Amino acid sequence: MIEERSGWRSGISGARIPGRNGALFSGTCDDRSFKIVRLIQYRNSFLPVIRGRLLQGAMGTDVRLIMMLHPVVAVFMVLWCSGLVFGVARGFAESGMTALALGPLLMCLFGISLTSVGFFPEALKAQRLIREALQP
């Protein structure tokens, strides 16, 4: 299910090209945890990085998942949106014209929407694939 990340096949959000051995994910794993990215055929900088922990539960092993943006992508989006908001706030302070704030606010909303559309469907797909692979 997981192949090791290597060389040119890994990009900013992890491996991008589906594995030749039929693996669904690329990354690393050990006895108690894993860090993986879903293998896809297209570019998506908002692809979730999945960290998982294996915990002993009452009925067997529990798998805990944390899905997040790649740190570089998250920092870029935070800086971009905060720069736009700062620009709007400064524009209000200097001119008080609300119409000028509409453009930067729409750009910030577009950035948030783009991030959400790229991240959440992929997170749901990855969660479904992991759940199906772990079913007895």
Secondary structure, 3 states (H helix, E strand, C coil): CEECCCHHHEECCEECCCCCCCCCEEEEECCCEEEEEECCCCCCCCCCEEEEEEEEECCEEEEEEEEECCHHHHHHHHHHHHHHHHHHHHHHHHCCCCHHHHHHHHHHHHHHHHHHHHHHHHHHHHHHHHHHHHCC
